[in-house]
Amino acid sequence: MLAELETLVRQAAAAAVPHPGSVAKPDGSIVTGADLAVQQFLVDALTDRWPGYPVLGEEMDEAAQRAALTRFGSGAWCIDPIDGTTNFATGFPAWAISVALIQDGSASLGIVYDPGRDECFTAQADAGARLNGTLLKAQDEVCELGACVAAIDFKRLAPDLACRLASEPPYRSQRNLGSVALDWCWLAAGRCQLYLHGGQRLWDYAAGALVLQEAGGAAWALDRKELYAPMLEARPVCAAANDATLAAWRGWLEM
């Protein structure tokens, strides 16, 4: 199933061609014709191949999204057709297609495909994570916070926390890709050791969080709800390359 899903996701990337213009959504993010084209391709392909699973897509209306949430126990797809739409629309080469299968309150399959680098991150619950077929392993040694590279999205953080991070950063250096799915996968690949985001939605992280988990990384939802809770609201999360590093990172964040 995972191999067949990867083929579909790679095919979907062909629909991600630039379309003139973009439209602002109520939350301030944008949607382009490419988002809609990729989503439609995936909805059609997934429901044709696996008709028993409904699809929750970022660009669907809320009623359709909530209907899909009710099926997370028996199984539903969760897709972000273009994660990093602003990057895509402006030509910044950091965006991805993200697809996950949610079953029994957790992700069982996940794929994040970065067409610009032809990097395909895949994961299956209890079967490991891979990058272009090669087994993926997050950094397993404990990393002192002061030696870490952190992927931080500042704009959604509480102002007091953002100010503290900017004025007294506990890490060595900070980056922000602008694509949540790639943030998770790059953490899984050892390209950074810490992660913090103040408000991401299920379709943003559904596949990437599974990639990190299966690579040996660790995550924590700061709202203290289950990571795959069936909800549409944005939520704050932190993550790290391993459990021990996450414990230190959480300790600093909760000071």
C-alpha positions, -999 to 999 in steps of 0.1 A, spaced: 0 0 0 28 24 9 46 19 -25 13 25 -44 6 56 -23 41 69 -31 35 65 -68 2 85 -65 19 113 -46 47 116 -71 21 117 -99 2 144 -80 33 166 -81 28 170 -118 -4 190 -111 15 215 -90 22 239 -119 23 276 -113 -11 293 -116 -13 331 -118 -26 348 -87 -35 336 -53 -64 341 -29 -62 350 8 -82 327 32 -98 339 64 -68 328 85 -45 349 64 -29 321 45 -32 318 8 -45 293 -17 -35 289 -53 -48 270 -83 -20 245 -78 -33 237 -42 -67 230 -56 -54 209 -86 -32 187 -65 -59 182 -39 -85 172 -66 -60 148 -81 -53 131 -47 -90 130 -37 -99 113 -70 -70 89 -69 -73 79 -32 -111 74 -33 -109 55 -65 -82 31 -52 -94 29 -15 -131 39 -16 -136 29 21 -116 59 34 -129 95 32 -105 123 26 -98 153 49 -80 180 28 -68 214 37 -87 232 9 -120 215 15 -149 234 31 -153 229 69 -184 207 67 -165 182 45 -135 183 69 -156 177 100 -174 148 82 -140 132 75 -130 137 111 -158 114 123 -142 85 104 -108 87 120 -115 56 140 -122 34 110 -98 52 88 -95 85 68 -69 102 46 -55 135 57 -38 155 30 -21 189 25 -18 193 -13 9 219 -10 24 225 24 43 258 21 20 275 -4 36 309 2 70 294 -7 55 277 -38 38 309 -49 69 331 -45 94 306 -59 111 298 -26 121 261 -30 107 246 2 73 231 -2 59 195 -2 29 173 -7 18 155 25 -5 125 28 -13 104 59 -37 76 67 -52 80 101 -66 49 119 -76 43 155 -64 77 166 -30 77 151 -12 77 117 -5 43 101 10 56 69 27 88 59 43 103 29 59 138 25 72 145 -10 95 174 -18 95 177 -56 122 203 -57 148 180 -42 131 148 -53 131 137 -17 103 113 -6 100 107 31 78 77 39 68 60 71 46 31 83 37 26 119 60 2 136 80 -3 104 104 26 103 108 57 82 127 61 49 141 88 27 140 77 -10 140 41 3 169 44 27 161 38 64 160 71 83 174 76 118 171 108 138 200 118 159 200 94 188 227 109 210 216 134 236 222 169 224 228 198 248 204 226 239 233 250 234 246 228 206 213 224 188 199 238 156 162 247 161 135 250 135 112 277 149 81 294 135 80 327 154 49 343 140 24 319 158 41 319 192 28 337 222 46 371 223 63 365 256 77 332 245 88 346 211 106 375 229 123 351 253 135 329 224 148 359 205 166 375 234 178 344 253 179 316 228 189 283 244 200 268 211 230 274 189 211 286 158 176 289 144 159 283 110 124 285 96 116 267 63 80 278 60 68 242 54 56 223 84 58 189 67 94 195 58 102 208 93 92 174 107 110 154 81 142 174 83 142 169 120 139 132 113 168 134 89 191 150 115 192 184 97 181 200 130 176 188 166 147 210 179 114 221 167 87 245 178 56 258 161 28 278 177 -2 268 156 -3 240 130 -33 219 119 -37 182 115 -30 181 77 2 201 83 18 175 105 -1 142 101 25 126 78 56 144 90 50 136 127 48 99 118 81 101 98 98 117 129 83 91 153 94 62 131 129 77 128 132 77 166 123 113 173 99 126 199 71 152 199 48 169 224 16 189 219 18 219 242 -20 219 245 -16 185 262 -41 168 238 -33 137 218 -12 145 188 -38 130 164 -68 143 182 -97 147 156 -98 185 156 -94 213 130 -81 239 154 -44 250 152 -23 237 180 12 243 194 38 215 192 74 210 201 96 181 190 132 169 192 156 143 177 151 120 207 133 117 241 161 131 262 166 161 241 128 167 240 128 166 278 154 193 280 136 214 254 102 211 271 119 220 304 132 252 289 99 261 272 78 255 304 101 276 326 
